[in-house]
Every structure is written in C-alpha cells, then in structure tokens.
C-alpha cells in the first residue's frame, strides 16, 4: 500500500458550510492517514460531512451505516451459504466456484478498489461495545483474508475514513488513540446564517432574524428534552416559506411547531408556557447579553 501519494486539502464545498476548526480536523486526519472521529448533536451534519469531503476531494465514497446487530465481518465480506445451497438444490449457478458467493461489504469494496475512497462508518456507537476494537486491525493494516478462499484483499490506497458517533456509548481507549477527534459545536448565529443561506438563498433578512430569534430561544429552554437541531431549522423555514408566513406573524407565534419539537412533552411545555402568560421573544435583545451584540 502506497503512502507516497499526496492528498488534496479539503476546503469545504458550496453545499456544506464548515467551520475552520473542522476543516483543520479533516486535513489533519488526511495528513496523518488516521480515521476522523466526529461527534456532535444529532442534526449538526456529521453524516453529511463525509459526502462533502468526497465531493471536495473528488473521490468516490462508500458508506457503512452501523446497526445494533452489525458485525465487523459484514463490513469485510459475507459468504452467501444460503444462495449456494439453493443453487446446489435447484441446479442454478456454478456452485463449485465459491468465490461467486463471496459478497464484499463496504470495507471490502474500498480495500479492493484501485481508486482512493472516502469511507463513512456512520454511528459506530450503535454497535456492540467490542465492535470498534474488532475493526482496529483491518483499519490499521488495510488488508484482510477471505477465510473460505484464502484470498487476501489489500488496499492499494489508504482511504479517507470518517467515523461518526452520537455518544450513545463510550468508545474504547485503544480505538480512540488511533483517531483524530473533532466535536462539532452547535453553530452560533453568524455561522447558522451562512448554513441557512446554503439551503434558502435570498431569504428576507428580517424574516431570517425572526426565525433565528425563535429558534435559539427554544434551544435555550431548559424544560425541553430534545432541542431542535440545524436540520429541523431548515425544514421549519421550508414550511414557513411554503405557507407564506410573514415576519410580523412570526413575531407573535411559533407556527408549525411540529417541525421543531419532536415529542409531546416538549410541545406541551411550550403550550403551557404561553397559557401561563409567558412572552415569546421578538428580537435578539430578548435572548440576553449573549445575543445582544
């Protein structure tokens, strides 16, 4: 496996607004040829990052979306014994050729490809506690052996590996030591305006300000079990635009609340707040000194 090939540096894409610290983390992982472990609130664009890194670097991409039942072997390859048995029973296929029943998984396809890839391992913390350690050898050596045939699959180029976690489980120290780590902080007002502009260009600035005042106020309510995320903000703006809600209407209410709050306890808490005479914020000054700049 060659380590002499130079990577292009990631600088972001037109469709994904990225902070300078995240750009640095991506390029650090590329330079060190180590996996980039990304954590952050749901809805902050962790999974989308890999797609845009691939686009920005001009590389193909493979994704491995982890489930609670995922096993390391599935990422490498699967031996389809059921299909081979059916072919033997019904006379279809060349059952003597075991290689035709070996199906490569995302890791296996990336390793076998002659092209350098971006590899997304998404939500690694959903799997068994031992899962991260189980893939260490393959990620380190970039090779594995198909036990049924003895074939060795060896990567000709080390892929750019991006691993996401929602912090549902602690990851093993041995795994963490091999990663470059970055936590995506929730966007502040100025960065959020740039993110919104990507999805809703030319949005009226007064309407945008009113949207963000309501959004950040909601996120500041301690009673909420699930704070609205960036992706939910983008969906909410779409609903507002399609319904023709004006800035003045938005000053007095928070319409389409179901686009922002995702459980009945949070919705009931807001309704109760308003029924008890609680006032909704109308400008940044109502959010306190942090936003009154």
C-alpha atoms as a printed R data frame, in Angstrom:
    type eleno elety resid chain resno       x       y       z
1   ATOM     1    CA   UNK     A     1   0.000   0.000   0.000
2   ATOM     2    CA   UNK     A     2   1.467   3.290  -1.098
3   ATOM     3    CA   UNK     A     3   1.821   6.138   1.389
4   ATOM     4    CA   UNK     A     4   3.625   8.458  -1.020
5   ATOM     5    CA   UNK     A     5   0.562   9.816  -2.837
6   ATOM     6    CA   UNK     A     6  -0.271  13.371  -1.827
7   ATOM     7    CA   UNK     A     7  -3.838  14.286  -0.906
8   ATOM     8    CA   UNK     A     8  -5.557  17.451  -1.908
9   ATOM     9    CA   UNK     A     9  -6.602  19.532   1.061
10  ATOM    10    CA   UNK     A    10 -10.255  19.826   1.973
11  ATOM    11    CA   UNK     A    11 -11.530  23.403   1.956
12  ATOM    12    CA   UNK     A    12 -15.282  22.799   2.131
13  ATOM    13    CA   UNK     A    13 -17.916  22.829  -0.609
14  ATOM    14    CA   UNK     A    14 -20.605  25.233  -1.767
15  ATOM    15    CA   UNK     A    15 -23.255  22.955  -0.273
16  ATOM    16    CA   UNK     A    16 -21.756  22.461   3.181
17  ATOM    17    CA   UNK     A    17 -20.705  25.333   5.439
18  ATOM    18    CA   UNK     A    18 -17.805  24.177   7.572
19  ATOM    19    CA   UNK     A    19 -16.017  25.858  10.464
20  ATOM    20    CA   UNK     A    20 -12.251  26.483  10.236
21  ATOM    21    CA   UNK     A    21 -11.650  24.050  13.110
22  ATOM    22    CA   UNK     A    22 -13.486  21.253  11.279
23  ATOM    23    CA   UNK     A    23 -11.516  21.929   8.082
24  ATOM    24    CA   UNK     A    24  -8.335  21.622  10.148
25  ATOM    25    CA   UNK     A    25  -9.521  18.337  11.684
26  ATOM    26    CA   UNK     A    26 -10.316  16.823   8.284
27  ATOM    27    CA   UNK     A    27  -6.943  17.830   6.857
28  ATOM    28    CA   UNK     A    28  -5.119  16.629   9.964
29  ATOM    29    CA   UNK     A    29  -6.734  13.185   9.589
30  ATOM    30    CA   UNK     A    30  -5.816  13.128   5.898
31  ATOM    31    CA   UNK     A    31  -2.203  14.082   6.612
32  ATOM    32    CA   UNK     A    32  -1.812  11.525   9.416
33  ATOM    33    CA   UNK     A    33  -3.752   8.862   7.479
34  ATOM    34    CA   UNK     A    34  -5.903   8.209  10.538
35  ATOM    35    CA   UNK     A    35  -9.684   7.903  10.877
36  ATOM    36    CA   UNK     A    36 -11.510  11.113  11.753
37  ATOM    37    CA   UNK     A    37 -13.953  10.543  14.615
38  ATOM    38    CA   UNK     A    38 -16.777  13.091  14.563
39  ATOM    39    CA   UNK     A    39 -19.140  13.707  17.467
40  ATOM    40    CA   UNK     A    40 -21.826  16.315  17.951
41  ATOM    41    CA   UNK     A    41 -25.530  16.798  18.490
42  ATOM    42    CA   UNK     A    42 -27.867  14.949  16.105
43  ATOM    43    CA   UNK     A    43 -28.642  17.191  13.150
44  ATOM    44    CA   UNK     A    44 -25.314  19.010  13.066
45  ATOM    45    CA   UNK     A    45 -24.241  17.461   9.753
46  ATOM    46    CA   UNK     A    46 -21.908  14.683  10.913
47  ATOM    47    CA   UNK     A    47 -23.049  12.188   8.293
48  ATOM    48    CA   UNK     A    48 -23.214  14.802   5.529
49  ATOM    49    CA   UNK     A    49 -19.588  15.710   6.171
50  ATOM    50    CA   UNK     A    50 -18.286  12.543   4.517
51  ATOM    51    CA   UNK     A    51 -20.299  13.184   1.351
52  ATOM    52    CA   UNK     A    52 -18.937  16.701   1.061
53  ATOM    53    CA   UNK     A    53 -15.368  15.668   1.852
54  ATOM    54    CA   UNK     A    54 -15.658  13.168  -1.009
55  ATOM    55    CA   UNK     A    55 -17.056  15.874  -3.280
56  ATOM    56    CA   UNK     A    56 -14.430  18.407  -2.225
57  ATOM    57    CA   UNK     A    57 -11.560  15.984  -2.799
58  ATOM    58    CA   UNK     A    58 -13.034  14.485  -5.964
59  ATOM    59    CA   UNK     A    59 -13.087  10.954  -4.521
60  ATOM    60    CA   UNK     A    60 -15.729   8.194  -4.685
61  ATOM    61    CA   UNK     A    61 -17.449   7.286  -1.431
62  ATOM    62    CA   UNK     A    62 -18.660   4.167   0.345
63  ATOM    63    CA   UNK     A    63 -20.919   4.162   3.427
64  ATOM    64    CA   UNK     A    64 -21.285   1.629   6.220
65  ATOM    65    CA   UNK     A    65 -24.298   2.506   8.340
66  ATOM    66    CA   UNK     A    66 -23.901   0.714  11.651
67  ATOM    67    CA   UNK     A    67 -26.801  -1.008  13.418
68  ATOM    68    CA   UNK     A    68 -27.028  -2.632  16.839
69  ATOM    69    CA   UNK     A    69 -26.568  -6.030  15.144
70  ATOM    70    CA   UNK     A    70 -23.619  -5.037  12.919
71  ATOM    71    CA   UNK     A    71 -20.546  -7.289  12.920
72  ATOM    72    CA   UNK     A    72 -17.065  -6.482  11.674
73  ATOM    73    CA   UNK     A    73 -17.168  -9.390   9.223
74  ATOM    74    CA   UNK     A    74 -20.155  -7.838   7.414
75  ATOM    75    CA   UNK     A    75 -18.096  -4.791   6.569
76  ATOM    76    CA   UNK     A    76 -15.424  -7.010   5.030
77  ATOM    77    CA   UNK     A    77 -17.421  -9.685   3.232
78  ATOM    78    CA   UNK     A    78 -20.320 -12.100   3.533
79  ATOM    79    CA   UNK     A    79 -20.240 -15.725   2.380
80  ATOM    80    CA   UNK     A    80 -23.722 -16.406   0.984
81  ATOM    81    CA   UNK     A    81 -24.168 -20.015   2.047
82  ATOM    82    CA   UNK     A    82 -27.948 -19.890   1.575
83  ATOM    83    CA   UNK     A    83 -27.650 -18.909  -2.089
84  ATOM    84    CA   UNK     A    84 -25.036 -21.597  -2.674
85  ATOM    85    CA   UNK     A    85 -27.283 -24.217  -1.069
86  ATOM    86    CA   UNK     A    86 -30.257 -23.144  -3.185
87  ATOM    87    CA   UNK     A    87 -28.146 -23.250  -6.344
88  ATOM    88    CA   UNK     A    88 -26.982 -26.759  -5.424
89  ATOM    89    CA   UNK     A    89 -30.559 -27.922  -4.865
90  ATOM    90    CA   UNK     A    90 -32.106 -26.370  -7.954
91  ATOM    91    CA   UNK     A    91 -29.204 -26.577 -10.373
92  ATOM    92    CA   UNK     A    92 -28.646 -22.867 -10.844
93  ATOM    93    CA   UNK     A    93 -25.206 -21.257 -10.734
94  ATOM    94    CA   UNK     A    94 -21.704 -22.692 -10.580
95  ATOM    95    CA   UNK     A    95 -21.663 -23.982  -7.002
96  ATOM    96    CA   UNK     A    96 -18.088 -25.253  -7.295
97  ATOM    97    CA   UNK     A    97 -16.858 -21.645  -7.636
98  ATOM    98    CA   UNK     A    98 -17.042 -20.475  -4.039
99  ATOM    99    CA   UNK     A    99 -15.754 -17.028  -4.986
100 ATOM   100    CA   UNK     A   100 -19.026 -16.255  -6.753
101 ATOM   101    CA   UNK     A   101 -20.730 -16.478  -3.341
102 ATOM   102    CA   UNK     A   102 -18.385 -14.042  -1.611
103 ATOM   103    CA   UNK     A   103 -20.037 -10.613  -1.410
104 ATOM   104    CA   UNK     A   104 -17.752  -7.795  -0.316
105 ATOM   105    CA   UNK     A   105 -19.007  -5.300   2.245
106 ATOM   106    CA   UNK     A   106 -18.228  -1.568   2.317
107 ATOM   107    CA   UNK     A   107 -14.749  -2.043   3.818
108 ATOM   108    CA   UNK     A   108 -14.009  -4.855   1.421
109 ATOM   109    CA   UNK     A   109 -15.073  -2.859  -1.631
110 ATOM   110    CA   UNK     A   110 -12.959   0.133  -0.585
111 ATOM   111    CA   UNK     A   111  -9.914  -2.072   0.029
112 ATOM   112    CA   UNK     A   112 -10.294  -3.878  -3.296
113 ATOM   113    CA   UNK     A   113 -10.919  -0.783  -5.399
114 ATOM   114    CA   UNK     A   114  -7.972   0.615  -7.378
115 ATOM   115    CA   UNK     A   115  -9.246   4.110  -6.548
116 ATOM   116    CA   UNK     A   116  -8.871   6.001  -3.301
117 ATOM   117    CA   UNK     A   117 -12.203   6.393  -1.496
118 ATOM   118    CA   UNK     A   118 -13.816   8.293   1.313
119 ATOM   119    CA   UNK     A   119 -15.258   5.699   3.696
120 ATOM   120    CA   UNK     A   120 -18.051   6.684   6.089
121 ATOM   121    CA   UNK     A   121 -18.586   4.474   9.141
122 ATOM   122    CA   UNK     A   122 -21.788   6.002  10.445
123 ATOM   123    CA   UNK     A   123 -22.959   5.896  14.090
124 ATOM   124    CA   UNK     A   124 -20.348   3.455  15.305
125 ATOM   125    CA   UNK     A   125 -21.669   3.745  18.867
126 ATOM   126    CA   UNK     A   126 -24.845   1.855  17.887
127 ATOM   127    CA   UNK     A   127 -22.936  -1.418  17.679
128 ATOM   128    CA   UNK     A   128 -21.743  -3.784  20.376
129 ATOM   129    CA   UNK     A   129 -19.111  -2.424  22.775
130 ATOM   130    CA   UNK     A   130 -16.415  -4.599  21.211
131 ATOM   131    CA   UNK     A   131 -17.192  -3.541  17.647
132 ATOM   132    CA   UNK     A   132 -14.741  -0.590  17.478
133 ATOM   133    CA   UNK     A   133 -11.872  -2.747  18.736
134 ATOM   134    CA   UNK     A   134 -12.816  -5.527  16.323
135 ATOM   135    CA   UNK     A   135 -12.132  -3.317  13.291
136 ATOM   136    CA   UNK     A   136  -8.825  -1.921  14.564
137 ATOM   137    CA   UNK     A   137  -6.619  -4.485  12.832
138 ATOM   138    CA   UNK     A   138  -8.260  -4.010   9.441
139 ATOM   139    CA   UNK     A   139  -8.196  -0.210   9.730
140 ATOM   140    CA   UNK     A   140  -4.535  -0.293  10.736
141 ATOM   141    CA   UNK     A   141  -3.291  -2.797   8.164
142 ATOM   142    CA   UNK     A   142  -5.811  -2.078   5.382
143 ATOM   143    CA   UNK     A   143  -5.995  -5.737   4.476
144 ATOM   144    CA   UNK     A   144  -7.915  -8.895   5.337
145 ATOM   145    CA   UNK     A   145  -8.135 -12.522   4.231
146 ATOM   146    CA   UNK     A   146 -11.232 -14.241   2.898
147 ATOM   147    CA   UNK     A   147 -11.136 -17.355   5.039
148 ATOM   148    CA   UNK     A   148 -13.192 -19.518   2.652
149 ATOM   149    CA   UNK     A   149 -10.800 -18.979  -0.272
150 ATOM   150    CA   UNK     A   150  -7.544 -17.808   1.279
151 ATOM   151    CA   UNK     A   151  -7.601 -14.693  -0.920
152 ATOM   152    CA   UNK     A   152  -6.033 -11.586   0.599
153 ATOM   153    CA   UNK     A   153  -7.733  -8.266  -0.093
154 ATOM   154    CA   UNK     A   154  -5.225  -5.449   0.343
155 ATOM   155    CA   UNK     A   155  -5.847  -1.723  -0.169
156 ATOM   156    CA   UNK     A   156  -3.633  -0.045  -2.734
157 ATOM   157    CA   UNK     A   157  -4.531   3.372  -1.274
158 ATOM   158    CA   UNK     A   158  -5.437   4.263   2.287
159 ATOM   159    CA   UNK     A   159  -8.974   5.689   2.230
160 ATOM   160    CA   UNK     A   160 -10.087   8.837   3.996
161 ATOM   161    CA   UNK     A   161 -12.102   7.357   6.863
162 ATOM   162    CA   UNK     A   162 -14.777   9.389   8.637
163 ATOM   163    CA   UNK     A   163 -16.472   7.820  11.655
164 ATOM   164    CA   UNK     A   164 -19.483   9.376  13.356
165 ATOM   165    CA   UNK     A   165 -20.788   8.853  16.882
166 ATOM   166    CA   UNK     A   166 -23.806  10.211  18.747
167 ATOM   167    CA   UNK     A   167 -22.168   9.474  22.110
168 ATOM   168    CA   UNK     A   168 -24.648   6.717  22.953
169 ATOM   169    CA   UNK     A   169 -21.773   4.580  24.263
170 ATOM   170    CA   UNK     A   170 -18.216   5.248  25.386
171 ATOM   171    CA   UNK     A   171 -15.729   4.117  22.775
172 ATOM   172    CA   UNK     A   172 -12.677   2.052  23.801
173 ATOM   173    CA   UNK     A   173  -9.426   3.885  24.562
174 ATOM   174    CA   UNK     A   174  -7.464   1.735  22.116
175 ATOM   175    CA   UNK     A   175  -9.815   2.815  19.343
176 ATOM   176    CA   UNK     A   176  -9.749   6.496  20.345
177 ATOM   177    CA   UNK     A   177  -5.949   6.566  20.312
178 ATOM   178    CA   UNK     A   178  -5.963   5.731  16.617
179 ATOM   179    CA   UNK     A   179  -8.363   8.511  15.636
180 ATOM   180    CA   UNK     A   180  -8.236  12.234  15.066
181 ATOM   181    CA   UNK     A   181 -11.150  13.604  17.086
182 ATOM   182    CA   UNK     A   182 -13.427  16.567  16.456
183 ATOM   183    CA   UNK     A   183 -16.613  17.659  18.205
184 ATOM   184    CA   UNK     A   184 -18.920  19.722  16.001
185 ATOM   185    CA   UNK     A   185 -20.078  22.594  18.178
186 ATOM   186    CA   UNK     A   186 -23.615  23.776  17.622
187 ATOM   187    CA   UNK     A   187 -23.431  26.728  15.197
188 ATOM   188    CA   UNK     A   188 -23.604  30.230  16.620
189 ATOM   189    CA   UNK     A   189 -25.764  32.884  14.971
190 ATOM   190    CA   UNK     A   190 -23.360  34.075  12.246
191 ATOM   191    CA   UNK     A   191 -22.398  30.576  11.128
192 ATOM   192    CA   UNK     A   192 -26.041  29.478  11.229
193 ATOM   193    CA   UNK     A   193 -26.956  32.329   8.880
194 ATOM   194    CA   UNK     A   194 -24.414  31.001   6.382
195 ATOM   195    CA   UNK     A   195 -25.824  27.472   6.731
196 ATOM   196    CA   UNK     A   196 -29.371  28.710   6.172
197 ATOM   197    CA   UNK     A   197 -28.238  30.681   3.131
198 ATOM   198    CA   UNK     A   198 -26.994  27.468   1.501
199 ATOM   199    CA   UNK     A   199 -30.461  25.914   1.765
200 ATOM   200    CA   UNK     A   200 -32.601  29.054   1.476
201 ATOM   201    CA   UNK     A   201 -30.702  31.663  -0.535
202 ATOM   202    CA   UNK     A   202 -32.134  35.155  -0.767
203 ATOM   203    CA   UNK     A   203 -34.270  34.700   2.347
204 ATOM   204    CA   UNK     A   204 -35.522  38.047   3.627
205 ATOM   205    CA   UNK     A   205 -33.093  39.131   6.356
206 ATOM   206    CA   UNK     A   206 -35.787  40.401   8.711
207 ATOM   207    CA   UNK     A   207 -37.647  37.112   8.423
208 ATOM   208    CA   UNK     A   208 -34.390  35.206   8.948
209 ATOM   209    CA   UNK     A   209 -33.627  37.189  12.093
210 ATOM   210    CA   UNK     A   210 -37.089  36.472  13.479
211 ATOM   211    CA   UNK     A   211 -36.719  32.765  12.635
212 ATOM   212    CA   UNK     A   212 -33.361  32.559  14.415
213 ATOM   213    CA   UNK     A   213 -34.582  34.502  17.459
214 ATOM   214    CA   UNK     A   214 -37.376  31.978  17.943
215 ATOM   215    CA   UNK     A   215 -35.084  29.030  17.201
216 ATOM   216    CA   UNK     A   216 -32.311  29.948  19.627
217 ATOM   217    CA   UNK     A   217 -34.867  30.885  22.273
218 ATOM   218    CA   UNK     A   218 -36.399  27.414  22.000
219 ATOM   219    CA   UNK     A   219 -32.969  25.805  22.285
220 ATOM   220    CA   UNK     A   220 -32.404  27.796  25.479
221 ATOM   221    CA   UNK     A   221 -35.475  26.418  27.242
222 ATOM   222    CA   UNK     A   222 -34.249  24.074  29.963
223 ATOM   223    CA   UNK     A   223 -37.532  22.125  30.051
224 ATOM   224    CA   UNK     A   224 -37.051  20.727  26.554
225 ATOM   225    CA   UNK     A   225 -35.986  17.106  26.401
226 ATOM   226    CA   UNK     A   226 -34.833  17.385  22.765
227 ATOM   227    CA   UNK     A   227 -33.567  20.705  21.482
228 ATOM   228    CA   UNK     A   228 -34.327  21.494  17.822
229 ATOM   229    CA   UNK     A   229 -31.378  20.870  15.528
230 ATOM   230    CA   UNK     A   230 -29.999  22.548  12.426
231 ATOM   231    CA   UNK     A   231 -31.772  20.108  10.100
232 ATOM   232    CA   UNK     A   232 -35.064  20.824  11.850
233 ATOM   233    CA   UNK     A   233 -34.482  24.566  11.477
234 ATOM   234    CA   UNK     A   234 -34.015  24.141   7.719
235 ATOM   235    CA   UNK     A   235 -37.254  22.125   7.497
236 ATOM   236    CA   UNK     A   236 -39.107  24.720   9.576
237 ATOM   237    CA   UNK     A   237 -38.033  27.538   7.278
238 ATOM   238    CA   UNK     A   238 -39.270  25.496   4.286
239 ATOM   239    CA   UNK     A   239 -42.674  25.160   5.955
240 ATOM   240    CA   UNK     A   240 -42.809  28.876   6.744
241 ATOM   241    CA   UNK     A   241 -41.929  29.857   3.185
242 ATOM   242    CA   UNK     A   242 -44.432  27.499   1.597
243 ATOM   243    CA   UNK     A   243 -47.230  28.792   3.810
244 ATOM   244    CA   UNK     A   244 -46.333  32.451   3.260
245 ATOM   245    CA   UNK     A   245 -45.821  33.261   6.951
246 ATOM   246    CA   UNK     A   246 -44.631  36.859   7.332
247 ATOM   247    CA   UNK     A   247 -42.141  38.361   9.747
248 ATOM   248    CA   UNK     A   248 -44.967  40.095  11.650
249 ATOM   249    CA   UNK     A   249 -46.895  36.852  12.067
250 ATOM   250    CA   UNK     A   250 -43.770  35.119  13.292
251 ATOM   251    CA   UNK     A   251 -43.217  37.778  15.947
252 ATOM   252    CA   UNK     A   252 -46.427  36.711  17.675
253 ATOM   253    CA   UNK     A   253 -46.262  32.913  17.431
254 ATOM   254    CA   UNK     A   254 -44.237  29.838  16.537
255 ATOM   255    CA   UNK     A   255 -46.218  28.144  13.746
256 ATOM   256    CA   UNK     A   256 -45.601  24.590  12.544
257 ATOM   257    CA   UNK     A   257 -44.148  23.668  15.917
258 ATOM   258    CA   UNK     A   258 -44.038  20.023  14.907
259 ATOM   259    CA   UNK     A   259 -41.186  20.842  12.538
260 ATOM   260    CA   UNK     A   260 -39.049  21.868  15.523
261 ATOM   261    CA   UNK     A   261 -40.205  19.864  18.550
262 ATOM   262    CA   UNK     A   262 -40.418  16.101  18.227
263 ATOM   263    CA   UNK     A   263 -42.196  14.832  21.325
264 ATOM   264    CA   UNK     A   264 -45.410  15.644  23.153
265 ATOM   265    CA   UNK     A   265 -43.717  16.642  26.418
266 ATOM   266    CA   UNK     A   266 -41.790  19.444  24.727
267 ATOM   267    CA   UNK     A   267 -44.849  20.644  22.800
268 ATOM   268    CA   UNK     A   268 -46.955  20.622  25.969
269 ATOM   269    CA   UNK     A   269 -44.267  22.538  27.867
270 ATOM   270    CA   UNK     A   270 -44.322  25.336  25.298
271 ATOM   271    CA   UNK     A   271 -48.132  25.469  25.189
272 ATOM   272    CA   UNK     A   272 -48.225  25.590  28.983
273 ATOM   273    CA   UNK     A   273 -45.640  28.392  28.995
274 ATOM   274    CA   UNK     A   274 -47.808  30.500  26.694
275 ATOM   275    CA   UNK     A   275 -51.035  29.698  28.569
276 ATOM   276    CA   UNK     A   276 -49.393  30.919  31.759
277 ATOM   277    CA   UNK     A   277 -48.657  34.261  30.131
278 ATOM   278    CA   UNK     A   278 -45.075  33.634  29.078
279 ATOM   279    CA   UNK     A   279 -43.916  36.010  26.371
280 ATOM   280    CA   UNK     A   280 -42.221  34.927  23.155
281 ATOM   281    CA   UNK     A   281 -39.040  36.800  22.192
282 ATOM   282    CA   UNK     A   282 -39.312  39.333  19.374
283 ATOM   283    CA   UNK     A   283 -35.686  40.375  18.921
284 ATOM   284    CA   UNK     A   284 -32.174  39.396  19.900
285 ATOM   285    CA   UNK     A   285 -32.248  41.627  22.990
286 ATOM   286    CA   UNK     A   286 -34.917  39.345  24.472
287 ATOM   287    CA   UNK     A   287 -32.413  36.469  24.435
288 ATOM   288    CA   UNK     A   288 -29.992  38.204  26.772
289 ATOM   289    CA   UNK     A   289 -26.470  39.616  26.519
290 ATOM   290    CA   UNK     A   290 -25.036  36.619  24.652
291 ATOM   291    CA   UNK     A   291 -27.057  37.544  21.542
292 ATOM   292    CA   UNK     A   292 -27.394  41.270  22.125
293 ATOM   293    CA   UNK     A   293 -24.334  42.299  20.128
